[in-house]
Amino acid sequence: MVKLRTIYISFEEPIRYNELNAFRSAIIEKAGRNHILFHNHLDDQQYLYRYPRIQYKIDRHHPIILCMNEGIDEIHHFFSKPSWDLFIYDKPYKVKVNKLLVNQYNMQVWDTSFRYSLQRWHALSQENYKIFKSITHPDEQKQKLEQILVGNILSFAKGIEWTVDKEIKVQIESIENTRWIPFKQTKIQCFDIIFNTNVFLPNYIGLGKNVSYGFGIVKQIKNKLNGNE
């Protein structure tokens, strides 16, 4: 069993989704680019290929930062600055913390199921996109997405140094929405889904591609499947 520490920080002043990347960049510049966990770039050419310890998201129009494990220790490089104020596309943004939640989780695979929503899930790599588009039957498409989601959960587990020793089961209950979202001078296909799995997943972690940019946000749906009303 592995313990995962998280800090969820939300900010008062809302932003639009198309401003999130600028918000992220402003936080990175304020904290200092020499602190790699804020951006995961070793230099201009090399990327640190591992699960991001600091992730930037939007929740109910408010920007949030989710820090995990080492990311918690790094976030002080931002908050220790004399001024927290930022500029987003040359527009001043006054940083005021709206909510701060500190949690610690025991990560494990259970014998019961948990139900989640997964928003803006960037599931398909270029290779998987070609395979997915070649599948015409909806049930087979769903099975392919379930395989990818299992892989995403395993990548998350590896990223937090959790060795999963039981079978991960995933069932996509419904695909609520499919949309193309602008991102870095292109558009990527994203899914909003409801799924069930026997893995406990903390709220607001990211699954899939580009999770540090606000894609693939997990939220637990409490219901009778996991013993909660």
C-alpha beads as a LAMMPS data file, in Angstrom:
LAMMPS data file: protein, C-alpha beads

229 atoms
228 bonds

1 atom types
1 bond types

-500.0 500.0 xlo xhi
-500.0 500.0 ylo yhi
-500.0 500.0 zlo zhi

Masses

1 110.0

Atoms # bond

1 1 1 0.000 0.000 0.000
2 1 1 1.306 3.460 -0.960
3 1 1 0.333 6.748 0.647
4 1 1 -0.384 9.722 -1.592
5 1 1 -0.268 13.241 -0.178
6 1 1 -2.166 16.005 -1.993
7 1 1 -2.879 19.697 -1.619
8 1 1 -5.791 21.201 -3.558
9 1 1 -5.625 24.999 -3.893
10 1 1 -8.396 26.964 -5.585
11 1 1 -8.345 30.704 -6.270
12 1 1 -11.112 33.274 -5.951
13 1 1 -10.973 35.118 -9.265
14 1 1 -12.423 33.018 -12.125
15 1 1 -10.749 32.529 -15.487
16 1 1 -11.823 31.057 -18.827
17 1 1 -10.602 27.687 -20.067
18 1 1 -8.606 29.365 -22.817
19 1 1 -6.728 31.321 -20.137
20 1 1 -5.559 28.273 -18.172
21 1 1 -2.313 27.839 -20.114
22 1 1 -1.470 31.514 -19.524
23 1 1 -2.304 31.094 -15.816
24 1 1 0.021 28.072 -15.693
25 1 1 2.811 29.996 -17.417
26 1 1 2.411 32.932 -15.026
27 1 1 2.666 30.627 -11.985
28 1 1 5.809 29.021 -13.456
29 1 1 7.472 32.373 -14.098
30 1 1 6.609 33.655 -10.622
31 1 1 7.910 30.503 -8.904
32 1 1 11.007 30.387 -11.121
33 1 1 11.758 28.155 -14.096
34 1 1 14.619 26.538 -12.229
35 1 1 12.003 24.661 -10.178
36 1 1 11.327 21.826 -12.617
37 1 1 8.226 20.294 -11.009
38 1 1 6.205 23.383 -11.954
39 1 1 6.643 22.654 -15.674
40 1 1 8.504 19.317 -16.170
41 1 1 10.996 20.675 -18.696
42 1 1 14.658 19.873 -18.135
43 1 1 15.572 22.557 -20.685
44 1 1 14.202 24.030 -23.926
45 1 1 14.605 20.695 -25.712
46 1 1 14.180 17.994 -23.066
47 1 1 10.964 17.049 -21.278
48 1 1 10.731 15.176 -17.973
49 1 1 8.560 12.201 -18.917
50 1 1 6.807 11.297 -15.703
51 1 1 3.458 11.881 -14.054
52 1 1 3.232 15.616 -13.151
53 1 1 3.459 16.380 -9.426
54 1 1 1.951 19.850 -9.968
55 1 1 -1.171 20.090 -12.129
56 1 1 -3.199 23.119 -13.232
57 1 1 -6.949 22.832 -13.716
58 1 1 -10.243 24.714 -13.721
59 1 1 -13.061 23.756 -11.365
60 1 1 -16.348 25.658 -11.625
61 1 1 -14.553 28.457 -13.499
62 1 1 -11.921 28.872 -10.768
63 1 1 -8.275 27.984 -11.429
64 1 1 -6.869 25.320 -9.153
65 1 1 -3.456 23.814 -8.517
66 1 1 -3.191 20.211 -7.386
67 1 1 0.127 19.235 -5.803
68 1 1 1.136 15.661 -5.042
69 1 1 3.977 14.326 -2.891
70 1 1 7.146 16.235 -3.917
71 1 1 4.964 18.892 -5.532
72 1 1 3.686 19.838 -2.081
73 1 1 7.224 20.644 -0.979
74 1 1 7.821 22.706 -4.139
75 1 1 4.715 24.915 -4.078
76 1 1 6.281 27.165 -1.431
77 1 1 8.513 28.583 -4.177
78 1 1 5.397 30.396 -5.401
79 1 1 3.732 31.281 -2.108
80 1 1 6.956 32.534 -0.522
81 1 1 7.135 35.386 -3.047
82 1 1 6.459 38.905 -1.666
83 1 1 3.664 39.330 -4.210
84 1 1 1.484 36.576 -5.667
85 1 1 -0.153 38.765 -8.293
86 1 1 0.057 37.584 -11.902
87 1 1 -0.576 38.787 -15.434
88 1 1 -2.691 36.627 -17.746
89 1 1 -2.360 37.796 -21.335
90 1 1 -1.262 41.230 -20.000
91 1 1 -4.365 41.371 -17.799
92 1 1 -3.686 41.659 -14.036
93 1 1 -4.848 38.707 -11.976
94 1 1 -5.001 39.111 -8.190
95 1 1 -4.206 35.830 -6.467
96 1 1 -6.438 35.105 -3.483
97 1 1 -6.785 31.573 -2.160
98 1 1 -10.415 30.474 -2.086
99 1 1 -9.988 26.968 -0.673
100 1 1 -7.082 24.819 0.464
101 1 1 -7.542 21.112 1.131
102 1 1 -4.812 18.822 2.454
103 1 1 -5.308 15.058 2.167
104 1 1 -3.476 11.786 2.451
105 1 1 -4.751 8.632 0.755
106 1 1 -3.954 4.945 1.008
107 1 1 -3.773 3.817 -2.605
108 1 1 -5.078 0.319 -3.265
109 1 1 -7.271 -1.886 -5.436
110 1 1 -10.535 -2.888 -3.764
111 1 1 -13.101 -5.673 -4.060
112 1 1 -15.836 -3.077 -4.541
113 1 1 -16.472 -0.493 -7.272
114 1 1 -16.106 3.265 -7.255
115 1 1 -17.944 5.532 -9.684
116 1 1 -16.283 8.554 -11.261
117 1 1 -16.721 11.268 -13.832
118 1 1 -13.757 12.006 -16.088
119 1 1 -13.891 15.375 -17.830
120 1 1 -11.903 16.576 -20.843
121 1 1 -10.199 13.191 -21.108
122 1 1 -7.470 13.316 -23.768
123 1 1 -7.428 9.568 -24.285
124 1 1 -6.074 9.064 -27.776
125 1 1 -2.477 9.312 -28.888
126 1 1 -1.922 9.694 -32.621
127 1 1 -1.523 5.929 -32.925
128 1 1 -4.587 5.146 -30.803
129 1 1 -6.642 7.722 -32.701
130 1 1 -6.056 5.875 -35.985
131 1 1 -7.003 2.567 -34.362
132 1 1 -10.072 4.085 -32.705
133 1 1 -11.325 5.628 -35.943
134 1 1 -10.997 2.280 -37.706
135 1 1 -13.429 0.718 -35.190
136 1 1 -17.018 1.169 -36.325
137 1 1 -19.043 -0.647 -33.654
138 1 1 -19.812 1.492 -30.550
139 1 1 -19.304 -1.417 -28.139
140 1 1 -15.867 -2.116 -29.572
141 1 1 -14.999 1.580 -29.367
142 1 1 -15.983 1.556 -25.702
143 1 1 -13.843 -1.531 -25.095
144 1 1 -10.872 0.227 -26.681
145 1 1 -11.397 3.257 -24.445
146 1 1 -11.625 0.989 -21.406
147 1 1 -8.258 -0.565 -22.298
148 1 1 -6.753 2.908 -22.626
149 1 1 -8.231 3.992 -19.293
150 1 1 -6.717 0.975 -17.523
151 1 1 -3.382 2.016 -19.015
152 1 1 -3.878 5.589 -17.803
153 1 1 -4.575 4.381 -14.248
154 1 1 -1.452 2.213 -14.362
155 1 1 0.586 5.199 -15.594
156 1 1 -0.729 7.257 -12.685
157 1 1 0.165 4.424 -10.280
158 1 1 3.684 4.183 -11.703
159 1 1 4.028 7.948 -11.436
160 1 1 3.375 7.889 -7.691
161 1 1 5.589 4.795 -7.278
162 1 1 2.677 2.490 -6.517
163 1 1 3.134 -1.086 -7.731
164 1 1 -0.355 -2.428 -8.448
165 1 1 -0.511 -6.099 -7.500
166 1 1 -4.153 -6.806 -8.394
167 1 1 -6.171 -6.699 -11.603
168 1 1 -7.607 -3.283 -12.424
169 1 1 -11.174 -3.466 -13.666
170 1 1 -12.765 -0.603 -15.584
171 1 1 -16.248 -0.244 -17.039
172 1 1 -17.271 2.867 -18.945
173 1 1 -20.882 3.439 -17.972
174 1 1 -21.541 6.201 -20.484
175 1 1 -19.819 8.605 -22.833
176 1 1 -21.517 11.873 -21.928
177 1 1 -19.840 14.042 -24.522
178 1 1 -17.177 14.013 -27.241
179 1 1 -15.640 17.312 -28.264
180 1 1 -12.656 18.873 -30.013
181 1 1 -10.801 21.317 -27.759
182 1 1 -8.228 23.867 -29.013
183 1 1 -4.773 23.203 -27.560
184 1 1 -1.384 24.530 -28.677
185 1 1 -2.321 25.589 -32.218
186 1 1 -4.304 22.409 -32.836
187 1 1 -7.456 20.657 -31.652
188 1 1 -7.619 17.426 -29.681
189 1 1 -10.503 15.027 -29.256
190 1 1 -11.657 14.762 -25.650
191 1 1 -14.287 12.676 -23.900
192 1 1 -16.489 13.317 -20.883
193 1 1 -17.326 9.933 -19.401
194 1 1 -18.797 8.167 -16.386
195 1 1 -16.906 5.039 -15.384
196 1 1 -16.611 2.451 -12.631
197 1 1 -13.405 0.891 -11.360
198 1 1 -12.144 -1.093 -8.395
199 1 1 -9.334 1.441 -7.865
200 1 1 -9.771 4.295 -5.424
201 1 1 -8.815 7.539 -7.188
202 1 1 -8.484 10.871 -5.344
203 1 1 -10.581 13.759 -6.596
204 1 1 -9.019 16.088 -9.166
205 1 1 -6.087 13.897 -10.180
206 1 1 -5.494 13.796 -13.921
207 1 1 -5.742 10.765 -16.184
208 1 1 -4.698 10.590 -19.815
209 1 1 -2.568 12.990 -21.829
210 1 1 -1.775 16.608 -20.914
211 1 1 -3.047 16.335 -17.334
212 1 1 -0.884 19.252 -16.175
213 1 1 -2.849 21.482 -18.575
214 1 1 -6.282 20.720 -17.107
215 1 1 -7.236 17.632 -19.108
216 1 1 -8.623 14.404 -17.667
217 1 1 -10.043 15.586 -14.332
218 1 1 -11.351 12.795 -12.084
219 1 1 -14.215 13.349 -9.632
220 1 1 -15.818 10.647 -7.536
221 1 1 -19.593 10.219 -7.795
222 1 1 -20.817 9.009 -4.437
223 1 1 -23.643 6.527 -4.709
224 1 1 -24.699 3.063 -3.639
225 1 1 -22.002 1.397 -5.713
226 1 1 -19.435 2.439 -3.137
227 1 1 -21.674 2.447 -0.104
228 1 1 -22.416 6.179 -0.049
229 1 1 -25.608 8.039 -0.745

Bonds

1 1 1 2
2 1 2 3
3 1 3 4
4 1 4 5
5 1 5 6
6 1 6 7
7 1 7 8
8 1 8 9
9 1 9 10
10 1 10 11
11 1 11 12
12 1 12 13
13 1 13 14
14 1 14 15
15 1 15 16
16 1 16 17
17 1 17 18
18 1 18 19
19 1 19 20
20 1 20 21
21 1 21 22
22 1 22 23
23 1 23 24
24 1 24 25
25 1 25 26
26 1 26 27
27 1 27 28
28 1 28 29
29 1 29 30
30 1 30 31
31 1 31 32
32 1 32 33
33 1 33 34
34 1 34 35
35 1 35 36
36 1 36 37
37 1 37 38
38 1 38 39
39 1 39 40
40 1 40 41
41 1 41 42
42 1 42 43
43 1 43 44
44 1 44 45
45 1 45 46
46 1 46 47
47 1 47 48
48 1 48 49
49 1 49 50
50 1 50 51
51 1 51 52
52 1 52 53
53 1 53 54
54 1 54 55
55 1 55 56
56 1 56 57
57 1 57 58
58 1 58 59
59 1 59 60
60 1 60 61
61 1 61 62
62 1 62 63
63 1 63 64
64 1 64 65
65 1 65 66
66 1 66 67
67 1 67 68
68 1 68 69
69 1 69 70
70 1 70 71
71 1 71 72
72 1 72 73
73 1 73 74
74 1 74 75
75 1 75 76
76 1 76 77
77 1 77 78
78 1 78 79
79 1 79 80
80 1 80 81
81 1 81 82
82 1 82 83
83 1 83 84
84 1 84 85
85 1 85 86
86 1 86 87
87 1 87 88
88 1 88 89
89 1 89 90
90 1 90 91
91 1 91 92
92 1 92 93
93 1 93 94
94 1 94 95
95 1 95 96
96 1 96 97
97 1 97 98
98 1 98 99
99 1 99 100
100 1 100 101
101 1 101 102
102 1 102 103
103 1 103 104
104 1 104 105
105 1 105 106
106 1 106 107
107 1 107 108
108 1 108 109
109 1 109 110
110 1 110 111
111 1 111 112
112 1 112 113
113 1 113 114
114 1 114 115
115 1 115 116
116 1 116 117
117 1 117 118
118 1 118 119
119 1 119 120
120 1 120 121
121 1 121 122
122 1 122 123
123 1 123 124
124 1 124 125
125 1 125 126
126 1 126 127
127 1 127 128
128 1 128 129
129 1 129 130
130 1 130 131
131 1 131 132
132 1 132 133
133 1 133 134
134 1 134 135
135 1 135 136
136 1 136 137
137 1 137 138
138 1 138 139
139 1 139 140
140 1 140 141
141 1 141 142
142 1 142 143
143 1 143 144
144 1 144 145
145 1 145 146
146 1 146 147
147 1 147 148
148 1 148 149
149 1 149 150
150 1 150 151
151 1 151 152
152 1 152 153
153 1 153 154
154 1 154 155
155 1 155 156
156 1 156 157
157 1 157 158
158 1 158 159
159 1 159 160
160 1 160 161
161 1 161 162
162 1 162 163
163 1 163 164
164 1 164 165
165 1 165 166
166 1 166 167
167 1 167 168
168 1 168 169
169 1 169 170
170 1 170 171
171 1 171 172
172 1 172 173
173 1 173 174
174 1 174 175
175 1 175 176
176 1 176 177
177 1 177 178
178 1 178 179
179 1 179 180
180 1 180 181
181 1 181 182
182 1 182 183
183 1 183 184
184 1 184 185
185 1 185 186
186 1 186 187
187 1 187 188
188 1 188 189
189 1 189 190
190 1 190 191
191 1 191 192
192 1 192 193
193 1 193 194
194 1 194 195
195 1 195 196
196 1 196 197
197 1 197 198
198 1 198 199
199 1 199 200
200 1 200 201
201 1 201 202
202 1 202 203
203 1 203 204
204 1 204 205
205 1 205 206
206 1 206 207
207 1 207 208
208 1 208 209
209 1 209 210
210 1 210 211
211 1 211 212
212 1 212 213
213 1 213 214
214 1 214 215
215 1 215 216
216 1 216 217
217 1 217 218
218 1 218 219
219 1 219 220
220 1 220 221
221 1 221 222
222 1 222 223
223 1 223 224
224 1 224 225
225 1 225 226
226 1 226 227
227 1 227 228
228 1 228 229
